[in-house]
Amino acid sequence: MSEETREVAEEVVDVVVETVEPETVVEETVEEEVLTEDIVRERLRGLPGRWYVLHTYAGYEKRVKQDLEIRVHSMDMEDFIFQIEVPMEEVLEVKKDKQKLVSRVRIPGYTLIRMNLTDDSWRVVQETNGVTGFVGNGRNPVALTTEEVVKMLTPVIQQEVAREAVAAGKPVTVGKPEIVTEYEVGETVTLKTEPWVGMPATISEIDAVSQRLTVLMTLVGQETPVDLSFSQIQKMDAE
């Protein structure tokens, strides 16, 4: 398990993974471990403090988490600030006909924190490098509701459980990495395939799994859909 993944909802993940671990093994049928929002909601119940969202400089989310954890320890704030999380996600990035597993920040520019809000704890967080402020009204941050926290953390924990299930040879349908591409619906691209080399076309549909897409191009004065592979097009600004 990667260090980045362990950083995501540590207390919740540990308990959830134990919860979904089967007590008996059936040789004939291997059932998928499914982690639901209800399970996450139950494991969050009773944890001290409330969850808040911090604005951070984009790209500094993990650095903010690290600096905050150091400040919490050095300033004896463990009884007020309990957990700082940067929700991460893994995606299969399709680029130039190749797939690459990429770990990225799920909510760029934001960090989650579970804390008891006091003047001192607010100051410790607010004065941390990279933090531009709490989400809310200045000195009165708005705490997340339980449902908002569940929505933010469940996909992250599902990926953690799915990764462990794959390692154990178990089937997985929930929590698998999303496939993302460098193309978007509505984007204008240039065709690379004969007999339309150099002609512009507009993407109308994308099938990331099969690495194919449908483009609309003008043929004989009419807009015509054409099915192509990723390798048959290129971005307009590509050399």
C-alpha angles and dihedrals in degrees: 000000000000122000091238092056092049088056092063112092094326098181093045096045095051093054096040094051090052090048096054096042106113116240094209133038120223111200096200098050130030110199122207117249107238121195113198135194088250091062092048091046091053093049092049092053113103098016110138121252132017130272121251134177123234126205110226136175108275110262093020097085097109092041089054090052091051095047092046093052090052092049092047090055098041093047096044094242097138090115091057107031113048111165140011118192137185105194109224132191136193120225134179104237115205112204130154090356092303130109121221128181107231129186113212141166109272095210108028114212095020138091129189122227132185112206149132104255115230132146090262097045091046090053094049091054098039093052095051114116112258095023113116095180149294122291102255140047109331108267091011107066118191113241119223119249118242090253092053091052091047091051091050098045104035097074090048094051092043089059090050092052091044092052091052091046091053090050089053092049095249126142117262131194100149121063098019114148114270116242113235130182137200090242131080134200109262094028118132114230138176121246119235100185129091133287092019102048110156096011119131122237137174122235112237102167136018128200102189094179095059092030092235134122143185119238131189115226134170113251122172089348094306132103106245129186115230127187113224141164123244089253091062096063138048137193116272092243094048116116 
